[in-house]
């Protein structure tokens, strides 16, 4: 939070673009999400007033978050199906005995 406070409005869009670029290929999603959250909390009012100048950065950030969301959703669904299968197999084994 302290570093984000020192960033001037003239550097916000480039910083957001950089964070979204780094976030796209990184497994450290929480780290970059904390940066995004702190940027929005600290500079959100300024970004809201000048929304049009930040739209490209917002879209880039949204795209990066969406990629991670889709990947996590796929992994969660795979895990759920695997657990359901294992539970069904256990039940079948117990029913045979």
SULNORPE-V866545 format. One record per helix or strand. SS is the DSSP state (~ for helix, > for strand). FROM is the first residue (numbers start at 1). TO is the last residue. Records with the same first field share a line. If there is no record, write none. Layout:
SS: FROM-TO, FROM-TO
//
This chain:
~: 2-6, 9-24, 29-49, 51-96
//
